[in-house]
Amino acid sequence: MFPARLDSSIAYDIAKAMMDGFNRHYQLFRAESARAKHRFETADWHGQQRGQRERIEFYPLRIQECVRRLEREFKANEQPMEIWHQIKLHYIGWLVDHHQPELAETFFNSVTCKILHRSYFQNDFIFVRPAVSTEYIENNESGKRPTFRAYYPTRETFHAVLVQMVEDFELQRPFLNLEANIHLVEQAMWAQLGDVSLRANFQIQVLSSLFFRNKGAYVVGKLINGHDEIPFALPILHTKVPNSASRLIIDAALFGQEDMVVLFSFSRAYFMVEMDIPSAYVQFLRSMMPRKQRSELYNSLGLAKQGKTLFYRDFLFHLRHSTDQFRIAPGIKGMVMLVFDLPSYPYVFKIIKDFYPPPKETSREHIQSKYMLVKRHDRVGRMADTLEYSKVGFPKDRFDDALLAEIQKFAPSQISINHGAAGEEIIIHHVYIEKRMIPLNMYLQEAFDAGGTNPKNTTPAAQKAYKNIEHAVIEYGHAIKDLVAANIFPGDMLWKNFGITGNGRVVFYDYDEIEYITDCNFRAVPPPRDEEDEMSGEIWYNVGARDVFPETFAPFLLGNPTVREIFMRHHADLLEASFWQQYKERIQAGYVHAIFPYSQNRRFDLLHLLS
């Protein structure tokens, strides 16, 4: 129970120091996000990548700073629990008029859990549930911009209002024929609205900050007409102009929840967005994508710790309202990761094993470094984001016997069992959590079994199965090419290391062998020196530690004739060393590839802008 009085000055000082620590963190986070606009305007793509990587490190650094200060100045780790009760109450007082109360609560939890023992992880000491609502927080200070801007065009003023909407972002680089850009956007919007009357409430609502990622900036908003709301996003890119500096163009118009879900996918890098009130941005985005969990949206905005907090609350809620058991995840078992899931929950849980069968040579630290590489990298829609947790408790009676035996056999250092008043609890010491996807090998096998590999089978089921195979193989090749453009070599390119999402996108999720393209040496297989080499089952050439021979991928990937035919028709270049070498040389020369969260056929025709 909380104390009846707040009479400790040291409790007040500790609470104030923790709030100061959070405010410093968010000030730095927000400033780094704001710099993305200038980097976009000046086409500083390497600076944009560096800012993205460095911002991820801000949170743990600020936590360490705050913990050190509390222990140095206040001996916080020696304070009695009565003082910690008062610290939390004082801190709640600081949250009442705060613009980021949910983030500040999570910061408090992170600092407190670094100082107190795990046995104190209870609501009396940390924020298991939010103490302050984030509903309708708004900055009412004079001159401060609101979360979103609303525009009220008529049919006659529609074009002019769209021009004003774009100009209000004050981008410090001119557009290539802004009027023509807006004309294309206007046409696309009317196509979405259809031949309907504009209602009295017709408006365009646009979030006040641009969303920056890769080489693009995105206007994010929605059209509102009567009861209809149409989400949209306008990607703004640079384009080359002969004998001149690059100009800006609006590259496409994306509409509807499906386009927004792809734009804010878990397989893409975090946006850089300058926000005073993140919860208001999340609320606006959820109105556009109601299927997206708040945790996913916080992640998309670069607030990964808040995403983790909300995810874990949702997970505990799901556990209380479900009865199925955790099990070994379906599919081929990995050599380095033990994967389990809860059938009723759309995520998988991955534990690094304690030992690995030959020829696999790796270590726990090496695998963790690869997952961190992916976290910091631009995932370009082709690598699943992961949530990383330490010392996570699960009810023991929810684990089936086979799974528990598997963990105790292959990862005994990663599990312990606590005996508490609520029953036995399994503690997983380190776990990665990812969105569940259908493993690509299982997806293909299902299509094979349905007759998709038999071209003479004209039944609807077989034809559908063939289309599934074709789509999966083409998507698989595109996934690898997107990874290559992002300077990532997957390493192990077997089908089982890729998954297919609900919207049919192929995503890579096995990271223990990934390397930078620029660290690899792509070679063609040398011709055999003589007949003995040609007939030998052994390789006759030297192979370095980072040598890669793309033509040798085929035997492992293309054993099925149907798969081979489709792959060779669309992606035969992936089997040529020259393809990989060309990308490596461009990346080494400093080129940053633009990778779009929409298909090429969605792009506007640039010729309209040049005319």
N, C-alpha and C positions, 0 to 999 in steps of 0.2 A: 504493500500500500504506500501511497505517496505521503510525505510528512505533512502535518497540519500547518507548519510555518516555514517561511523561507528566511532563515536567520544567519546563513553562512555567507560571509563576504567572499570566501575563496570559491564557493560554488558559483557565485555570480561572476567572478573573474574568469573562471575556467569556461563557463558558458559563453562569455563575451569573447574570449580568445578563440574558441571554436568557431563562433560566428565570423570573427575577423578572418580566420583561416579560410572559411568557405567563400566569403566575399572576395578575398584576394584571388582564390581559384577561379571564380566565375568571371571576374574582371579580366583576368589573363585569357581565359577561354574565349570570352566574347571579343576581346581585342584581336586575337588571332583569327577568329572567324571573320571579323570585319575587314581584315587585310586581304581576304580573298578577292574582294571587289577590285582593289587596285592591281592585284596580280593578274586578274582576268583582263582588265583594261589594257595592261602593258604586255599581255601574252607571255607572262613569266610562268611557264608551265612547270619548270623544275622547282621554282619557288612554291608553286601551288602543291606539288607533291610533297615537298619538304615540310610545308606547314601542316599538311594533313597528317604526316607521320608524327611530327613533334607534338601536335595537339593531343594525340592519344596518350602521350606520356604525362600530360599536365596533372591529371587526377592523382595517380600514385605519388607523384613528387609533392603535391600539396598536402596529401595525407601524412607523408613522412615528416614534412616540415612542421605540421601542426602537432603531431605526436611528440616530436622532439621538444617543441616549445612547452607543451603541457607538462612533460616530465621534468624539464630543466627548471622552469619557473615555479611550478606548483606541486611538483612531486605527485602528479595525478594518479600514478599507478599505486600510490600508498594511501590514497584517500578512502575512508570507510564508505560503505554502501549508502548510508544516510546522505552523505555529501553528493553522491552520484544521483540519488533521487532528486535532490534540489537542483543539480546541474541541468537535468532534463527539463524541469519545470521552468527554470530561468530561460532556457533555450527556446521553449515553446513561446514564451513572451516575445522573444525577438522575431518569431516567425509571423506574427499576426499581420503586419503590414508589409511583409517581404514580397518581392516580385518572383522569387524562385523558392518558395517554401519547401516544395517536394524535393528539390535538389539539396537544399540545406539539411533536411532530415536525413537523407541518404549519406551526406558528408558526416553528420553527427554519428550515424551508425558505424561508418567505416573507421572513424577515429576511436570511438568507444570500444569497438571490437578488437582494435590493435592493443588497447591498454588493458581491458578486462579479460578474464578467462572466459572460455566458451560457455561455462556453466551459467554465466550471467546473461546469456542471450535471451532475454525475456522482455516483455513489454514495459516492465518497471524501469528498465535501463536503456532500451533502444526503441526506435519507432518501428514496431512490427506492423502497425497500421498507421496511416497518415493522421497527424493531429490537427492539421489545418487544411481546409478546403482550397483547391486551386480553381474553383469555378468563378468565372467572371472577374478575375484579376485584370486590372487595366491600369496603365500609366496615365494618371490624370494631370501630370505636371505640364505646365504651359510650354508649348513648342515641341513637345515630344510626340513622335508619330504614333498612331494607333497600330494595333496588331495587323489590321487589314484596312485597305482603302476601298470604298464603295463608289461606283460610277453609275450614272443613271442615263444611259443613252436612249434616244428615240431612233426610229429607222433613219431619219434624216441626219442625225448627229453621230450615228454609230461609228463611222470612220474617224471623225475628229476625236471622239472620246478614246478610241483605241490608240491613236497617236499620242494623246495626252497621257494615257496609262503607261505607255512605254517610256515616254520622256520623264515621267515622275521618278523613275529610278536613277536618273542623272548619271548615266554611264558616260565616262569621259573618253569616249572614242566614237567617232561618227558611224552611222549606219550607211551601208551601201543602199541608197534609195529607200529611205524609211517609208515613204508613201507607198511604194510598190510592195514592200514587206507587209505593211498593214492591209493592203488590198487582198493579199493572199490569206491572211489571218481572218479578215472579215468574211471572205467567201466561205472559208472552212467553218466559221462559227454559224453563219446562216444555214449551211448545210446540216449542221447539228440541230439547230432550232427548228428547222423545217418551215413549212408554210403555215405559220400560226400567228395569232395576234400577240403583240407584246402586252403583257398584263400590267396592271398598275404598279406592281412591285418589281417590274423588270429592272435588273441591276447586274453589274459585273463586280464581284468581290475578288480582290487580289491581295495576297499577303504582302506586307510592306517591304520585306527584304527579298532579294534574289537568292536563289539556291545555287551554290557553286559546286561543281564536281568535274573531274577530268578537265576537258577543255571547253566546258559549257557553262552557261548561266541560265537558270530556268525561272520564268515568271510562272507562279503557281496560284490558281484561283478557281472560280466557278461562275457559271452563268446561272442566274435565278430568274425563272419566268413562271409566275403562279406557283403551283406545287412542284414544278420540275426544277431540279438542280443538276447541272451538267459540269462535272469537274473538268478542268483543262490545265495544260502546261504548255508553255511556249519556250522551246530551247533556243538560246541565242548563242551563236558561234562567231568566230573570226573567219573571214574568207580573204584569200589573196586577191590583190588588185594590181594589174600590170603597172610597173613604174611608180608604185605608191605603197604607203604603209597599209597593212590589212584594215579592212572595214568590218563592221558587224552586220550579221544577217539574222533574221528569224528563220531557223532551219526547217521547222515543221510546226504542226499544231496537234497536240495529243489530247484526246477526249475520253471521258468515261472512266469508270472505276478500274477496268482491266488495264488501260494504259497507265493509270496512276500506280497500280500495284507493281507493275514492271519497273516503273521509274523509281519506286521506293523499295525495291526488292532487297531481301536479306543477303543476296549474293552480290551486292554492289557496295562501293565505298561510301563512307559517311559524307553527307553534305556539309559544306561550310555555310552557315547561315548566321547573320548577326541578329540576335534575339534578346530583347529585354525580358520577355515573359514566355519562356518555352512552353508552359502548359497551355497557353492560348494558341500557340502554333499547333500543338498536338491536337487540341480540340477542333481547330479548323480542319486539319488534315483528316481527322477521323470522320468528320461530316462528309468528306469526299470519298473515304475508303472505310466504311463501317466494319468491313471484315478484318481490317488490320488491328492487331492488338496495340494498346498504348505503348507497351514495352518495345515493340518493333519500331514504332515511330520515334520514340526517344533515341533508339539506336541509330536510326537513319539520320537524325540531327546531330550525331556525334556525342550524345549524352549516354554513353554505353553503361556507365555505372547505374544510372537511373533505370535504364532498360533492364539491367540485371535485377534490380530491386523489384520492379513491377513483375518481371517474369516469375521470380521466385514466389511472390505473393499469389500470382495466378496459379502456379504449380501446386502450392499448398492447398489452395481452394479446390482445385481439381481432385487432389488426393482425398480430401474430406468427402467429396461427392461422387466417388467412384469406388469400385470394389475389385476390379481386375488386377492381375499380378504383373509385376515386371518380369520380363523373359529375355532370353538371348534373342537378339534381333534376327529376323529372317535374312537369308543370303549367305554368301561365302564368308567364312570367318577370316578376319585379317590376321596377319602375322604379328603386328605390333600393337594393335588396338583391340580391346574387348568391347563389343558394342551390345547394348541392351536397350529395350524400349518398354513402354506401357501401351498396349494396343489402343487404348481409348485416348491417348495423348499424342499430338502430331509432332513429337520430337524424339530424337535418339540421344542416348547417353554413352559417352566414349571414355574408356579408361585405358591408360598406357600400361601395357603388360610389364611384368618384372623381367622377363627373359624372352628371347626371340630365337626361333629355329634357324639354323643355317639355310641358305647363305646370307640371311639378313644380318648385317652388322650395323648396329646403331646404339643409342643410349636414350634414356629418358630426357636428359638435358637437350640432346640433339633434336628430338621430336618436338619438345616444347618450343625450341627456337624456331622450328618451321611453322608452327601454329602462330607464333608471334609475328613472323614474317608476313603471313597472310593477313593478320589483323591490321598491320601497318600499311599494307599494299593496296593499290587500287584493284578491287576484285572484279571489275568490269562485267559484272553479271554472271560470272562463270566460276566463282569460288564461294562456297557457303561460309557465312559468318558463323562464329562460334561464341558461345557464352562459357566462360571459364570460371569454375567455382572450386573452393577448397572447403573441406570438412562439411560436407552436405549430409544431413540426416534423412534417412528413409525408414519407414516402419518395416521391421524385419519380416512380419507376416505377409507383406505385400510382395516379397521376393519368392519366385518359385525355386524349388530345390535345385534344379539343373543350373540355373543362373548363379545361385549362391555358391555352388560347388565349382563352377567355372571361374568365378572371381577368386575364390580361395586357392585354386590351383595355379592360375596364371598371373594373378596380381595380389598376392597376399599382403604385400606392404601397403596396399592402397585401401585396405578395409580394416575396420575394427567394429566391435559390437559393444554397445552400451546397454546397461540394464537400469532402466529408470522406472518411475512410478507409472508411466503410461505404457510400459512394456518394453520389449527389446527393440533397439534402434540400431540400424546399420549406418556407420559413418564412412562415407567415401571420401578419402583424403584429397583427391584431385580428380576432377571430371570435366570433360567438355560436353556441351549440349548443342545440338544442331537441329534445324528443321528436318523432319523426316521426308525423304524422297524415295521413289521406287528405284532400286539399283538398276542400272541400265542393262546389265546382263540378264536380270530377271524379266525386265520389260521386253527385251528381244526374245527371250525363250518363250514367253507367253504368246508372242506373235508367231514364232516358229510353230508352236503347238497348234495354233489356230489355222495353219495352212498357208501362212503368208509367204513361204519360200517356194511355193509351187505355182509357177506362172500359168499353168493350165487350169488351175482351180478358179472358176469364175463366180463362186458363190459370194454373196455379200460379205459374209464373215471373213472369208479368205482375202477378198479385196481390201477390206478394212485392215486386216492384219498386215498386208503388204504395205499399205500406206503408213501404218505405224512404224514398220521397219525402216521404210524410206525416210520418214521424218526423223527418226531417232539417229540414223547414221549420218544424215546431212547435218543435224544439230550437233552431233558429236564432233564432226569436223570443224564446224564453226566455233564450237567451244574451244577447241585446241588453238585455232587461229586467233581467237580473241585473247587467249592466255599468252600466246607468242607475242602478240602486239603489245601486251602489258609487261613484257620481259620475264615471263614465267614459263619454265619448262616443267611439265607435270611429273616427269620422271617415269613413274609407272602408269602407262596409258591404257591399261586393261579396262574393259568395259565395266567391271565390277567396282572400279574406283570413281565412277561417275553415276549420278542419279538424274532422274527426270522429274521435274516439278509438276504441280497441278496444272500450270498453263503450258506444259509441253516443252519447257526449256531445259537443256542439258547443263548440269552443273557439276563441277569437280569437287570431291570432298575428302580425298586421301592425301595428306600433305607431307608424309614423312620422307618422301624422296624428291620433293620439288627443289629446283635450283633456278637461279637467274639465267636467262638465255645467254647473257653476256659472260657468264662463268663457264659455259659449256663450249666444247670443241666439236662442231658438226662435220663429219667426214663421210665421204663415199667409201664403200667397201672396196679395197684394192683388188684388181683382177688377180686370179690365181697365177702363181709363177710357173707352174707346170701341172701335168696331169695328176700328179700325186696330191698337190694342194686341192685340186678340183674335186677329187674323190674322197678327200679326207673329211671326217666328221668333226675335226677340230679346226679352229680358226688359224690361219697362216700369217696373220699380221699382228703387229703390236697394238695394244689397246691401253690408252692412258686412263687415269682415274675419272676424268671428266669428258672422255670421248663418247660421242653419240653417233650411231649409224642409222639414220632414218629408214633406209630401205629394209632394215632387219625388223621393222615393226610389223610388216605384213603377215608373217607366219603366225604371230600371236593374236592378231586382230581380225584377220580376213579369212579364217578357215571356212566360213559359210559362203557358198557361191553367190547367193543373193546379196549378202552384205558386201562381199567383195565387188560385185558389179556396181552397186550404188556408190560405194566409197570411191572407186576408181573413176566413176563418171563425174563426181563432184570434188573430190579431195585428193586426187593422185599426187598433187604437189607436196603433200605432207610426207611422202616417201622419198623425197629428193633432198639431198643435203643442201643444195643451192637455195631452196626455199628458206630454210632455217638460217643459213649464212647471211642472206640478204637482210632479213629482219635484224639479226645480230649487228650487222654493220650499221644499219640505220640508227638503231638504239645507241650504239657506241658513239655515233656521230652527234648525239644529242637530240634526235628527233623524238617527239612524244606523239604517239598515235591517238587519234580521236576515236573513241569507241562509243557508239550510240546506244541508248536504251530503247531504241525503236528501229524498225526495219528500214532499209534503204528506200523502199517504195513509199514511205510516209514523208519523205523529204520534199520540200518545195522545189520547183524548177528554178534554178538560179538564173536562167536566161531571161525570165520575167524581170529580174532586178537589174540586169545589165542593159535592157532595152530602153 
